[in-house]
């Protein structure tokens, strides 16, 4: 039901002069969901995030945020917070002073805005009174998240929030976002880090040249109808190689890397891979490692975007079908820019 949606977009189009940044985008984001947004540079991600934050308005289409239609004026919808292209901060002020200034600009009383609470929430209590000109990129990203949390948003829109974070910092931010979603806050998260998206997101939308190439549950991208390369290490490499060669649906991949005698790379669908594991166990061969060489999300992202680019440029199967029907291939948007840049 639409009442359960934090975002409902239909036919959203946005152009900057002759550049088509978004071309008929449809998007649904459920309340309390962490939704990933991915795509190559120039795909339209920043433009879409800007529309959600009220930094731009669509040329056509319908956009509803938190149940309210978005109008044609530049304004952040009520209940929405976040940042695009990194948070805007004052380098000469401390972290605490930055948040106090932002609270005052929003009409909040800095003394009751919960500044200490959000600083603690993002793990910056120890540096709260340090000037941020000395902050690392990751610390700035966490402070930007704290600034967004001051408003207690029901929809959080974040552009590359893991930029510059060390493993501990990333784990902390992931915990914050997961906690917010568990409490009912919706999160739209743009990232080039597929591991972040797989760890956090229940659904993803892949953009390519201003259009939606895929939108839905992450598990669909990792479904059993897609061959992937898997790295396999067993206690008996020779037996593992022999069994892999004899298992239907398993293709040996000779990657030519040092130590490839010990590490086996196979290409397979999940059912064939399951059968190989069964055969290894029956042979008494211990399986020490089995993992995708490239994550299912990254593999699907590359396949979908490359397919769409090929179709637009007139070299893929979709283009051939259009040509057989007497249609001309569509113009590529290779020069499109995000958010008017």
Secondary structure by P-SEA (a helix, b strand, c coil): ccccccbbbcbbbbbccccccccbbbbbbccccbbbbbbccccaaaaaaaaaaccccccbbbbbccccccccccccccccccccccccccccccaaaaaaaaaaaacccccccaaaaaaaaaccccccccccccccaaaaaaaaaaaaacccccbbbbccccccccaaaaaaaaaaaaaaaaabbbbbbbcccaaaaaacccbbbbbccccccccccccccccccbbbbbbbbcccaaaaaaaaaacccbbbbcccccccccbbbbbbcaaaaaaaaaaaaaacccccbbbbcccaaaaaaaaaaaaaaaaaacccaaaaaaaaacccccccccccccccc
